[in-house]
């Protein structure tokens, strides 16, 4: 049974909790006088959107990353709110809109603007196909906090000129330039294997990742062919919400990705969690921060596959479906 939304006797907007008429506020009264006429509202909204866009562009040029992230949606949101005020809202609703009182959610306004102005052609609230499977509505997915994890194997086999894809994803590589130095303890001999590498691979289907970056830059935007960007303002709270949604037996961690050169040795080969959060330094430009889901056994010490490899071409791409989790 749905809960009935209370109606204020001072405002026609359902859910408004006004205890006095909005027009009793002298600020709202002044805003109505200045901006309520349609020609004034359209003129000043256009000026505001232009100035916001120019200012946001300067933020990006000046590498003011946080300022850019927090303001990128403002011109479009102002555009939708203006269209709602001009073509959807009744005269009695305008004081509520200009007062900034709740409710004033973007989703409900966009839904009506899409119906009345866009003729149902807007896609922000529409179900769309995901890259791999299923559907989603962009704004609803964002507001409900859905996060899509893919397996290490998915990115190992992803073919896109080494942007998202990495043939060594989930694998630690040690390849000295002169070759591997091998010691035969039984015979007491040592010899070089030129062109060979030592590789240690974690369970690439039992470990799933959600990839983000610690920076915003024109290079990232261009190389990933981005059309939007979401900033995680509170990483601790973000992680807590993911943990709350996971079964108790699932391991979860968030770390900066460590970039290394193949000529560097170390204990990483025995540590699946380190393997899952490290990449060759060819990818250092991404400055990635990675969230990891896994079964506890997949992260156990030395739970890796070891091999000596002499690669002359890219490994054969896996054909089986990869693990994923929403």
Protein Blocks (a to p, Z undefined) as FASTA:
>chain_A
ZZdddddfkbcbghiacfbdfklpmklmmmmmmmmpmklmmmmmmmmmmmmmmmmmmmmm
nopaklmmmmmmmmmmmmmmmmmmmmmmcfklmmmmmnopacfbfklmmmmmmmmmnnop
afklpccddfkgocddfklmmmnopacdddfklmmmpcghhimbcfkgoiacdddfkbpc
dddfknopacddehiacdddddfklpccddddfbdcfklmmmnopabdcddfblmlmmmm
mmmmpcfklccdddddddddfkbgcjklmmmklmmmgccfklmmnopaddddddfklmgg
hiacddddddfbdcdddfbdcdddZZ
